[in-house]
Amino acid sequence: MTGANLTLDIPADVIAAVKLPPREIEREFRKELALALYKRGTLSFGKARVLAHLSYWEFSELLGERQIARHYTQADLDEDILYALGD
């Protein structure tokens, strides 16, 4: 499958009602969508952080701030151990 884009059509009155500076709205919507999909288990950690435009550590910190449990499987642990060992 080649790259695909999704554009959300958010009504102007909804955007106007968001109590954020205009330059922050897209960033916050991306983070909120990423958090919601990750929490539901419909998006992996890696893909959620890409959607949110955050680094691994920034997304980890955001999950902690929002008290969203990290989905951590045995495969994740094995991968982290290999990474830590430099393999």
C-alpha positions as MATLAB code, in Angstrom:
seq = 'MTGANLTLDIPADVIAAVKLPPREIEREFRKELALALYKRGTLSFGKARVLAHLSYWEFSELLGERQIARHYTQADLDEDILYALGD';
ca = [
       0.000    0.000    0.000;
       1.363    3.408   -0.895;
       1.109    6.447    1.328;
      -2.340    7.715    2.145;
      -3.491   10.934    3.711;
      -6.595   11.672    5.693;
      -7.990   15.161    5.946;
     -10.551   15.863    8.648;
     -13.129   18.512    7.913;
     -13.636   20.265   11.233;
     -16.350   22.912   11.200;
     -15.115   26.481   11.579;
     -17.324   27.069   14.617;
     -15.711   24.117   16.385;
     -12.227   25.414   15.637;
     -13.260   28.886   16.769;
     -14.561   27.414   20.034;
     -11.225   25.781   20.869;
      -9.625   27.806   23.625;
      -6.109   27.682   22.217;
      -4.008   30.022   20.118;
      -4.635   29.249   16.424;
      -1.053   28.070   15.862;
      -1.478   25.358   18.547;
      -4.795   23.882   17.419;
      -3.518   21.350   14.874;
      -0.762   20.174   17.227;
      -3.230   19.657   20.076;
      -5.773   17.894   17.868;
      -3.025   15.529   16.677;
      -1.981   14.759   20.246;
      -5.544   14.218   21.451;
      -6.373   11.931   18.537;
      -3.165    9.955   19.038;
      -3.843    9.580   22.765;
      -7.437    8.479   22.230;
      -6.552    5.895   19.589;
      -3.648    4.562   21.635;
      -5.798    4.309   24.772;
      -8.430    2.328   22.825;
      -5.747   -0.007   21.559;
      -6.458    0.836   17.932;
      -3.069    2.450   17.317;
       0.339    1.240   18.448;
       2.667    3.351   20.551;
       4.981    3.983   17.605;
       2.240    5.014   15.215;
       0.500    7.126   17.864;
       3.672    9.078   18.574;
       4.175    9.635   14.832;
       0.604   10.933   14.541;
       1.231   13.229   17.512;
       4.543   14.444   15.997;
       6.309   13.560   19.255;
       9.492   11.695   20.070;
       9.428    8.368   21.876;
      10.207   10.102   25.167;
       7.767   12.990   24.657;
       4.891   10.585   23.940;
       5.867    8.410   26.927;
       5.803   11.487   29.141;
       2.435   12.581   27.752;
       0.960    9.143   28.505;
       2.182    9.487   32.080;
       0.774   12.994   32.450;
      -2.621   11.761   31.242;
      -2.384    8.577   33.333;
      -2.858    6.381   30.274;
      -1.478    2.904   30.827;
       1.290    1.865   28.476;
       0.473   -1.259   26.461;
       3.616   -3.283   27.005;
       3.835   -6.808   25.696;
       6.478   -9.481   26.041;
       7.543   -8.685   22.472;
       8.023   -5.023   23.482;
      10.158   -6.114   26.429;
      12.268   -8.417   24.263;
      12.807   -5.602   21.753;
      13.788   -3.160   24.508;
      16.255   -5.664   25.982;
      17.871   -6.216   22.593;
      18.089   -2.457   22.103;
      19.644   -1.967   25.543;
      22.198   -4.692   24.825;
      23.117   -2.992   21.572;
      21.864   -5.791   19.331;
];
